[in-house]
Amino acid sequence: MTYLMALISSYLHRDEEGQGLAEYALILALIAILAIIALLFLGGQVKTILSNVGNSI
C-alpha cells in the first residue's frame, strides 16, 4: 500500500511541474505576441527616432 501511495504521489508531483512549465510558456507567448503587435504599430516611429539619433552622431 505504501508503494502505491508513493507512486501516486510521484505522479501528481510531476504533473504539477508540467503545469507550471505550460503556464510559463503561455505567459512568454503572450508577451511575445504583445511585443510583435507593439512593433508593428510603433515600428515607423522607432525607425524615425533611431535614424535621427544616427544622423546626429
mmJSON file of the N, C-alpha and C atoms, coordinates in Angstrom:
{"data_MODEL":{"atom_site":{
"group_PDB":["ATOM","ATOM","ATOM","ATOM","ATOM","ATOM","ATOM","ATOM","ATOM","ATOM","ATOM","ATOM","ATOM","ATOM","ATOM","ATOM","ATOM","ATOM","ATOM","ATOM","ATOM","ATOM","ATOM","ATOM","ATOM","ATOM","ATOM","ATOM","ATOM","ATOM","ATOM","ATOM","ATOM","ATOM","ATOM","ATOM","ATOM","ATOM","ATOM","ATOM","ATOM","ATOM","ATOM","ATOM","ATOM","ATOM","ATOM","ATOM","ATOM","ATOM","ATOM","ATOM","ATOM","ATOM","ATOM","ATOM","ATOM","ATOM","ATOM","ATOM","ATOM","ATOM","ATOM","ATOM","ATOM","ATOM","ATOM","ATOM","ATOM","ATOM","ATOM","ATOM","ATOM","ATOM","ATOM","ATOM","ATOM","ATOM","ATOM","ATOM","ATOM","ATOM","ATOM","ATOM","ATOM","ATOM","ATOM","ATOM","ATOM","ATOM","ATOM","ATOM","ATOM","ATOM","ATOM","ATOM","ATOM","ATOM","ATOM","ATOM","ATOM","ATOM","ATOM","ATOM","ATOM","ATOM","ATOM","ATOM","ATOM","ATOM","ATOM","ATOM","ATOM","ATOM","ATOM","ATOM","ATOM","ATOM","ATOM","ATOM","ATOM","ATOM","ATOM","ATOM","ATOM","ATOM","ATOM","ATOM","ATOM","ATOM","ATOM","ATOM","ATOM","ATOM","ATOM","ATOM","ATOM","ATOM","ATOM","ATOM","ATOM","ATOM","ATOM","ATOM","ATOM","ATOM","ATOM","ATOM","ATOM","ATOM","ATOM","ATOM","ATOM","ATOM","ATOM","ATOM","ATOM","ATOM","ATOM","ATOM","ATOM","ATOM","ATOM","ATOM","ATOM","ATOM","ATOM","ATOM","ATOM","ATOM","ATOM"],
"id":[1,2,3,4,5,6,7,8,9,10,11,12,13,14,15,16,17,18,19,20,21,22,23,24,25,26,27,28,29,30,31,32,33,34,35,36,37,38,39,40,41,42,43,44,45,46,47,48,49,50,51,52,53,54,55,56,57,58,59,60,61,62,63,64,65,66,67,68,69,70,71,72,73,74,75,76,77,78,79,80,81,82,83,84,85,86,87,88,89,90,91,92,93,94,95,96,97,98,99,100,101,102,103,104,105,106,107,108,109,110,111,112,113,114,115,116,117,118,119,120,121,122,123,124,125,126,127,128,129,130,131,132,133,134,135,136,137,138,139,140,141,142,143,144,145,146,147,148,149,150,151,152,153,154,155,156,157,158,159,160,161,162,163,164,165,166,167,168,169,170,171],
"type_symbol":["N","C","C","N","C","C","N","C","C","N","C","C","N","C","C","N","C","C","N","C","C","N","C","C","N","C","C","N","C","C","N","C","C","N","C","C","N","C","C","N","C","C","N","C","C","N","C","C","N","C","C","N","C","C","N","C","C","N","C","C","N","C","C","N","C","C","N","C","C","N","C","C","N","C","C","N","C","C","N","C","C","N","C","C","N","C","C","N","C","C","N","C","C","N","C","C","N","C","C","N","C","C","N","C","C","N","C","C","N","C","C","N","C","C","N","C","C","N","C","C","N","C","C","N","C","C","N","C","C","N","C","C","N","C","C","N","C","C","N","C","C","N","C","C","N","C","C","N","C","C","N","C","C","N","C","C","N","C","C","N","C","C","N","C","C","N","C","C","N","C","C"],
"label_atom_id":["N","CA","C","N","CA","C","N","CA","C","N","CA","C","N","CA","C","N","CA","C","N","CA","C","N","CA","C","N","CA","C","N","CA","C","N","CA","C","N","CA","C","N","CA","C","N","CA","C","N","CA","C","N","CA","C","N","CA","C","N","CA","C","N","CA","C","N","CA","C","N","CA","C","N","CA","C","N","CA","C","N","CA","C","N","CA","C","N","CA","C","N","CA","C","N","CA","C","N","CA","C","N","CA","C","N","CA","C","N","CA","C","N","CA","C","N","CA","C","N","CA","C","N","CA","C","N","CA","C","N","CA","C","N","CA","C","N","CA","C","N","CA","C","N","CA","C","N","CA","C","N","CA","C","N","CA","C","N","CA","C","N","CA","C","N","CA","C","N","CA","C","N","CA","C","N","CA","C","N","CA","C","N","CA","C","N","CA","C","N","CA","C","N","CA","C","N","CA","C"],
"label_alt_id":[null,null,null,null,null,null,null,null,null,null,null,null,null,null,null,null,null,null,null,null,null,null,null,null,null,null,null,null,null,null,null,null,null,null,null,null,null,null,null,null,null,null,null,null,null,null,null,null,null,null,null,null,null,null,null,null,null,null,null,null,null,null,null,null,null,null,null,null,null,null,null,null,null,null,null,null,null,null,null,null,null,null,null,null,null,null,null,null,null,null,null,null,null,null,null,null,null,null,null,null,null,null,null,null,null,null,null,null,null,null,null,null,null,null,null,null,null,null,null,null,null,null,null,null,null,null,null,null,null,null,null,null,null,null,null,null,null,null,null,null,null,null,null,null,null,null,null,null,null,null,null,null,null,null,null,null,null,null,null,null,null,null,null,null,null,null,null,null,null,null,null],
"label_comp_id":["MET","MET","MET","THR","THR","THR","TYR","TYR","TYR","LEU","LEU","LEU","MET","MET","MET","ALA","ALA","ALA","LEU","LEU","LEU","ILE","ILE","ILE","SER","SER","SER","SER","SER","SER","TYR","TYR","TYR","LEU","LEU","LEU","HIS","HIS","HIS","ARG","ARG","ARG","ASP","ASP","ASP","GLU","GLU","GLU","GLU","GLU","GLU","GLY","GLY","GLY","GLN","GLN","GLN","GLY","GLY","GLY","LEU","LEU","LEU","ALA","ALA","ALA","GLU","GLU","GLU","TYR","TYR","TYR","ALA","ALA","ALA","LEU","LEU","LEU","ILE","ILE","ILE","LEU","LEU","LEU","ALA","ALA","ALA","LEU","LEU","LEU","ILE","ILE","ILE","ALA","ALA","ALA","ILE","ILE","ILE","LEU","LEU","LEU","ALA","ALA","ALA","ILE","ILE","ILE","ILE","ILE","ILE","ALA","ALA","ALA","LEU","LEU","LEU","LEU","LEU","LEU","PHE","PHE","PHE","LEU","LEU","LEU","GLY","GLY","GLY","GLY","GLY","GLY","GLN","GLN","GLN","VAL","VAL","VAL","LYS","LYS","LYS","THR","THR","THR","ILE","ILE","ILE","LEU","LEU","LEU","SER","SER","SER","ASN","ASN","ASN","VAL","VAL","VAL","GLY","GLY","GLY","ASN","ASN","ASN","SER","SER","SER","ILE","ILE","ILE"],
"label_asym_id":["A","A","A","A","A","A","A","A","A","A","A","A","A","A","A","A","A","A","A","A","A","A","A","A","A","A","A","A","A","A","A","A","A","A","A","A","A","A","A","A","A","A","A","A","A","A","A","A","A","A","A","A","A","A","A","A","A","A","A","A","A","A","A","A","A","A","A","A","A","A","A","A","A","A","A","A","A","A","A","A","A","A","A","A","A","A","A","A","A","A","A","A","A","A","A","A","A","A","A","A","A","A","A","A","A","A","A","A","A","A","A","A","A","A","A","A","A","A","A","A","A","A","A","A","A","A","A","A","A","A","A","A","A","A","A","A","A","A","A","A","A","A","A","A","A","A","A","A","A","A","A","A","A","A","A","A","A","A","A","A","A","A","A","A","A","A","A","A","A","A","A"],
"label_entity_id":["1","1","1","1","1","1","1","1","1","1","1","1","1","1","1","1","1","1","1","1","1","1","1","1","1","1","1","1","1","1","1","1","1","1","1","1","1","1","1","1","1","1","1","1","1","1","1","1","1","1","1","1","1","1","1","1","1","1","1","1","1","1","1","1","1","1","1","1","1","1","1","1","1","1","1","1","1","1","1","1","1","1","1","1","1","1","1","1","1","1","1","1","1","1","1","1","1","1","1","1","1","1","1","1","1","1","1","1","1","1","1","1","1","1","1","1","1","1","1","1","1","1","1","1","1","1","1","1","1","1","1","1","1","1","1","1","1","1","1","1","1","1","1","1","1","1","1","1","1","1","1","1","1","1","1","1","1","1","1","1","1","1","1","1","1","1","1","1","1","1","1"],
"label_seq_id":[1,1,1,2,2,2,3,3,3,4,4,4,5,5,5,6,6,6,7,7,7,8,8,8,9,9,9,10,10,10,11,11,11,12,12,12,13,13,13,14,14,14,15,15,15,16,16,16,17,17,17,18,18,18,19,19,19,20,20,20,21,21,21,22,22,22,23,23,23,24,24,24,25,25,25,26,26,26,27,27,27,28,28,28,29,29,29,30,30,30,31,31,31,32,32,32,33,33,33,34,34,34,35,35,35,36,36,36,37,37,37,38,38,38,39,39,39,40,40,40,41,41,41,42,42,42,43,43,43,44,44,44,45,45,45,46,46,46,47,47,47,48,48,48,49,49,49,50,50,50,51,51,51,52,52,52,53,53,53,54,54,54,55,55,55,56,56,56,57,57,57],
"pdbx_PDB_ins_code":[null,null,null,null,null,null,null,null,null,null,null,null,null,null,null,null,null,null,null,null,null,null,null,null,null,null,null,null,null,null,null,null,null,null,null,null,null,null,null,null,null,null,null,null,null,null,null,null,null,null,null,null,null,null,null,null,null,null,null,null,null,null,null,null,null,null,null,null,null,null,null,null,null,null,null,null,null,null,null,null,null,null,null,null,null,null,null,null,null,null,null,null,null,null,null,null,null,null,null,null,null,null,null,null,null,null,null,null,null,null,null,null,null,null,null,null,null,null,null,null,null,null,null,null,null,null,null,null,null,null,null,null,null,null,null,null,null,null,null,null,null,null,null,null,null,null,null,null,null,null,null,null,null,null,null,null,null,null,null,null,null,null,null,null,null,null,null,null,null,null,null],
"Cartn_x":[0.829,0.0,0.876,1.981,2.881,3.478,3.814,4.364,3.353,2.095,1.044,0.876,0.915,0.792,1.987,3.185,4.374,4.302,3.796,3.649,2.654,1.53,0.523,1.075,1.78,2.357,3.383,4.229,5.237,4.587,3.517,2.81,2.183,1.561,0.922,1.964,3.095,4.147,4.693,4.915,5.406,4.368,3.097,2.031,2.029,2.295,2.318,3.484,4.625,5.767,5.473,4.832,4.466,3.46,2.547,1.547,2.216,3.162,3.873,4.652,5.283,6.044,5.124,3.956,2.994,2.5,2.293,1.847,2.914,4.167,5.247,5.35,5.152,5.204,4.081,2.893,1.779,2.032,2.608,2.924,3.971,5.005,6.029,5.461,4.555,3.93,3.087,2.366,1.559,2.436,3.545,4.464,5.054,5.407,5.969,4.944,3.703,2.658,2.447,2.423,2.251,3.423,4.628,5.803,5.745,5.327,5.218,4.163,3.023,1.967,2.453,3.156,3.675,4.674,5.525,6.496,5.817,4.742,4.021,3.415,2.866,2.225,3.222,4.307,5.262,6.557,6.666,7.908,8.363,7.445,7.806,8.348,7.734,8.189,9.565,9.764,11.064,12.14,11.826,12.78,13.167,12.205,12.482,13.364,13.054,13.852,15.266,15.442,16.783,17.56,16.867,17.531,18.012,17.187,17.589,18.781,18.793,19.924,21.178,21.043,22.202,22.737,21.876,22.319,22.964,22.529,23.11,24.544,24.802,26.137,27.014],
"Cartn_y":[-1.192,0.0,1.26,1.216,2.371,2.649,1.576,1.733,2.413,2.028,2.607,4.098,4.453,5.865,6.666,6.101,6.788,6.961,5.964,6.044,7.133,7.185,8.215,9.593,9.706,10.992,11.48,10.584,10.993,11.381,10.715,11.055,12.443,12.732,14.036,15.146,14.873,15.891,16.251,15.283,15.552,16.326,16.047,16.729,18.225,18.577,19.985,20.714,20.061,20.699,20.967,20.043,20.23,21.348,21.453,22.511,23.862,23.986,25.245,25.637,24.665,24.932,25.399,24.789,25.201,26.619,26.972,28.33,29.351,29.055,29.972,30.113,29.017,29.063,29.94,29.838,30.671,32.144,32.449,33.833,34.389,33.609,34.054,34.254,33.375,33.52,34.789,35.09,36.307,37.547,37.548,38.687,38.858,37.753,37.833,38.395,37.965,38.472,39.964,40.389,41.814,42.638,42.108,42.824,42.951,41.912,41.968,42.985,42.983,43.94,45.364,45.586,46.922,47.371,46.469,46.824,47.116,46.406,46.67,48.073,48.483,49.795,50.933,50.668,51.72,51.644,50.689,50.469,51.676,52.358,53.537,54.658,54.872,55.925,55.592,54.344,53.927,54.083,53.725,53.852,55.317,56.213,57.647,58.164,57.779,58.242,57.724,56.447,55.89,56.507,56.828,57.5,58.885,59.608,60.935,60.853,59.876,59.702,59.347,58.463,58.06,59.216,60.052,61.206,62.272,62.363,63.344,62.97,61.706,61.246,61.346],
"Cartn_z":[0.0,0.0,0.0,0.729,0.778,-0.594,-1.306,-2.654,-3.57,-3.452,-4.277,-3.972,-2.715,-2.329,-2.837,-2.771,-3.264,-4.77,-5.469,-6.921,-7.311,-6.632,-6.91,-6.584,-5.476,-5.084,-6.089,-6.579,-7.555,-8.875,-9.255,-10.486,-10.371,-9.257,-9.065,-9.0,-8.403,-8.297,-9.676,-10.531,-11.883,-12.688,-12.454,-13.19,-12.864,-11.608,-11.223,-11.881,-12.005,-12.649,-14.112,-14.775,-16.172,-16.343,-15.407,-15.464,-15.304,-14.385,-14.187,-15.427,-16.062,-17.28,-18.398,-18.505,-19.528,-19.271,-18.02,-17.689,-18.057,-17.766,-18.137,-19.656,-20.368,-21.831,-22.376,-21.797,-22.244,-21.958,-20.804,-20.47,-21.432,-21.724,-22.663,-24.062,-24.48,-25.79,-25.844,-24.777,-24.727,-24.788,-24.062,-24.092,-25.486,-26.135,-27.483,-28.466,-28.356,-29.242,-29.021,-27.77,-27.468,-27.993,-27.882,-28.385,-29.904,-30.591,-32.051,-32.471,-31.795,-32.123,-31.87,-30.753,-30.456,-31.521,-31.969,-33.009,-34.342,-34.63,-35.873,-35.876,-34.746,-34.672,-34.459,-33.735,-33.393,-34.188,-35.096,-35.832,-36.618,-37.28,-38.068,-37.207,-36.062,-35.149,-34.575,-34.221,-33.675,-34.749,-35.969,-37.071,-37.27,-37.224,-37.377,-36.255,-35.039,-33.89,-33.983,-34.322,-34.421,-35.59,-36.671,-37.792,-37.394,-36.643,-36.165,-35.242,-34.377,-33.453,-34.25,-35.213,-36.04,-36.837,-37.39,-38.171,-37.297,-36.045,-35.116,-34.754,-34.721,-34.33,-35.536],
"occupancy":[1.0,1.0,1.0,1.0,1.0,1.0,1.0,1.0,1.0,1.0,1.0,1.0,1.0,1.0,1.0,1.0,1.0,1.0,1.0,1.0,1.0,1.0,1.0,1.0,1.0,1.0,1.0,1.0,1.0,1.0,1.0,1.0,1.0,1.0,1.0,1.0,1.0,1.0,1.0,1.0,1.0,1.0,1.0,1.0,1.0,1.0,1.0,1.0,1.0,1.0,1.0,1.0,1.0,1.0,1.0,1.0,1.0,1.0,1.0,1.0,1.0,1.0,1.0,1.0,1.0,1.0,1.0,1.0,1.0,1.0,1.0,1.0,1.0,1.0,1.0,1.0,1.0,1.0,1.0,1.0,1.0,1.0,1.0,1.0,1.0,1.0,1.0,1.0,1.0,1.0,1.0,1.0,1.0,1.0,1.0,1.0,1.0,1.0,1.0,1.0,1.0,1.0,1.0,1.0,1.0,1.0,1.0,1.0,1.0,1.0,1.0,1.0,1.0,1.0,1.0,1.0,1.0,1.0,1.0,1.0,1.0,1.0,1.0,1.0,1.0,1.0,1.0,1.0,1.0,1.0,1.0,1.0,1.0,1.0,1.0,1.0,1.0,1.0,1.0,1.0,1.0,1.0,1.0,1.0,1.0,1.0,1.0,1.0,1.0,1.0,1.0,1.0,1.0,1.0,1.0,1.0,1.0,1.0,1.0,1.0,1.0,1.0,1.0,1.0,1.0,1.0,1.0,1.0,1.0,1.0,1.0],
"B_iso_or_equiv":[0.0,0.0,0.0,0.0,0.0,0.0,0.0,0.0,0.0,0.0,0.0,0.0,0.0,0.0,0.0,0.0,0.0,0.0,0.0,0.0,0.0,0.0,0.0,0.0,0.0,0.0,0.0,0.0,0.0,0.0,0.0,0.0,0.0,0.0,0.0,0.0,0.0,0.0,0.0,0.0,0.0,0.0,0.0,0.0,0.0,0.0,0.0,0.0,0.0,0.0,0.0,0.0,0.0,0.0,0.0,0.0,0.0,0.0,0.0,0.0,0.0,0.0,0.0,0.0,0.0,0.0,0.0,0.0,0.0,0.0,0.0,0.0,0.0,0.0,0.0,0.0,0.0,0.0,0.0,0.0,0.0,0.0,0.0,0.0,0.0,0.0,0.0,0.0,0.0,0.0,0.0,0.0,0.0,0.0,0.0,0.0,0.0,0.0,0.0,0.0,0.0,0.0,0.0,0.0,0.0,0.0,0.0,0.0,0.0,0.0,0.0,0.0,0.0,0.0,0.0,0.0,0.0,0.0,0.0,0.0,0.0,0.0,0.0,0.0,0.0,0.0,0.0,0.0,0.0,0.0,0.0,0.0,0.0,0.0,0.0,0.0,0.0,0.0,0.0,0.0,0.0,0.0,0.0,0.0,0.0,0.0,0.0,0.0,0.0,0.0,0.0,0.0,0.0,0.0,0.0,0.0,0.0,0.0,0.0,0.0,0.0,0.0,0.0,0.0,0.0,0.0,0.0,0.0,0.0,0.0,0.0],
"pdbx_formal_charge":[null,null,null,null,null,null,null,null,null,null,null,null,null,null,null,null,null,null,null,null,null,null,null,null,null,null,null,null,null,null,null,null,null,null,null,null,null,null,null,null,null,null,null,null,null,null,null,null,null,null,null,null,null,null,null,null,null,null,null,null,null,null,null,null,null,null,null,null,null,null,null,null,null,null,null,null,null,null,null,null,null,null,null,null,null,null,null,null,null,null,null,null,null,null,null,null,null,null,null,null,null,null,null,null,null,null,null,null,null,null,null,null,null,null,null,null,null,null,null,null,null,null,null,null,null,null,null,null,null,null,null,null,null,null,null,null,null,null,null,null,null,null,null,null,null,null,null,null,null,null,null,null,null,null,null,null,null,null,null,null,null,null,null,null,null,null,null,null,null,null,null],
"auth_seq_id":[1,1,1,2,2,2,3,3,3,4,4,4,5,5,5,6,6,6,7,7,7,8,8,8,9,9,9,10,10,10,11,11,11,12,12,12,13,13,13,14,14,14,15,15,15,16,16,16,17,17,17,18,18,18,19,19,19,20,20,20,21,21,21,22,22,22,23,23,23,24,24,24,25,25,25,26,26,26,27,27,27,28,28,28,29,29,29,30,30,30,31,31,31,32,32,32,33,33,33,34,34,34,35,35,35,36,36,36,37,37,37,38,38,38,39,39,39,40,40,40,41,41,41,42,42,42,43,43,43,44,44,44,45,45,45,46,46,46,47,47,47,48,48,48,49,49,49,50,50,50,51,51,51,52,52,52,53,53,53,54,54,54,55,55,55,56,56,56,57,57,57],
"auth_comp_id":["MET","MET","MET","THR","THR","THR","TYR","TYR","TYR","LEU","LEU","LEU","MET","MET","MET","ALA","ALA","ALA","LEU","LEU","LEU","ILE","ILE","ILE","SER","SER","SER","SER","SER","SER","TYR","TYR","TYR","LEU","LEU","LEU","HIS","HIS","HIS","ARG","ARG","ARG","ASP","ASP","ASP","GLU","GLU","GLU","GLU","GLU","GLU","GLY","GLY","GLY","GLN","GLN","GLN","GLY","GLY","GLY","LEU","LEU","LEU","ALA","ALA","ALA","GLU","GLU","GLU","TYR","TYR","TYR","ALA","ALA","ALA","LEU","LEU","LEU","ILE","ILE","ILE","LEU","LEU","LEU","ALA","ALA","ALA","LEU","LEU","LEU","ILE","ILE","ILE","ALA","ALA","ALA","ILE","ILE","ILE","LEU","LEU","LEU","ALA","ALA","ALA","ILE","ILE","ILE","ILE","ILE","ILE","ALA","ALA","ALA","LEU","LEU","LEU","LEU","LEU","LEU","PHE","PHE","PHE","LEU","LEU","LEU","GLY","GLY","GLY","GLY","GLY","GLY","GLN","GLN","GLN","VAL","VAL","VAL","LYS","LYS","LYS","THR","THR","THR","ILE","ILE","ILE","LEU","LEU","LEU","SER","SER","SER","ASN","ASN","ASN","VAL","VAL","VAL","GLY","GLY","GLY","ASN","ASN","ASN","SER","SER","SER","ILE","ILE","ILE"],
"auth_asym_id":["A","A","A","A","A","A","A","A","A","A","A","A","A","A","A","A","A","A","A","A","A","A","A","A","A","A","A","A","A","A","A","A","A","A","A","A","A","A","A","A","A","A","A","A","A","A","A","A","A","A","A","A","A","A","A","A","A","A","A","A","A","A","A","A","A","A","A","A","A","A","A","A","A","A","A","A","A","A","A","A","A","A","A","A","A","A","A","A","A","A","A","A","A","A","A","A","A","A","A","A","A","A","A","A","A","A","A","A","A","A","A","A","A","A","A","A","A","A","A","A","A","A","A","A","A","A","A","A","A","A","A","A","A","A","A","A","A","A","A","A","A","A","A","A","A","A","A","A","A","A","A","A","A","A","A","A","A","A","A","A","A","A","A","A","A","A","A","A","A","A","A"],
"auth_atom_id":["N","CA","C","N","CA","C","N","CA","C","N","CA","C","N","CA","C","N","CA","C","N","CA","C","N","CA","C","N","CA","C","N","CA","C","N","CA","C","N","CA","C","N","CA","C","N","CA","C","N","CA","C","N","CA","C","N","CA","C","N","CA","C","N","CA","C","N","CA","C","N","CA","C","N","CA","C","N","CA","C","N","CA","C","N","CA","C","N","CA","C","N","CA","C","N","CA","C","N","CA","C","N","CA","C","N","CA","C","N","CA","C","N","CA","C","N","CA","C","N","CA","C","N","CA","C","N","CA","C","N","CA","C","N","CA","C","N","CA","C","N","CA","C","N","CA","C","N","CA","C","N","CA","C","N","CA","C","N","CA","C","N","CA","C","N","CA","C","N","CA","C","N","CA","C","N","CA","C","N","CA","C","N","CA","C","N","CA","C","N","CA","C","N","CA","C","N","CA","C"],
"pdbx_PDB_model_num":[1,1,1,1,1,1,1,1,1,1,1,1,1,1,1,1,1,1,1,1,1,1,1,1,1,1,1,1,1,1,1,1,1,1,1,1,1,1,1,1,1,1,1,1,1,1,1,1,1,1,1,1,1,1,1,1,1,1,1,1,1,1,1,1,1,1,1,1,1,1,1,1,1,1,1,1,1,1,1,1,1,1,1,1,1,1,1,1,1,1,1,1,1,1,1,1,1,1,1,1,1,1,1,1,1,1,1,1,1,1,1,1,1,1,1,1,1,1,1,1,1,1,1,1,1,1,1,1,1,1,1,1,1,1,1,1,1,1,1,1,1,1,1,1,1,1,1,1,1,1,1,1,1,1,1,1,1,1,1,1,1,1,1,1,1,1,1,1,1,1,1]
}}}
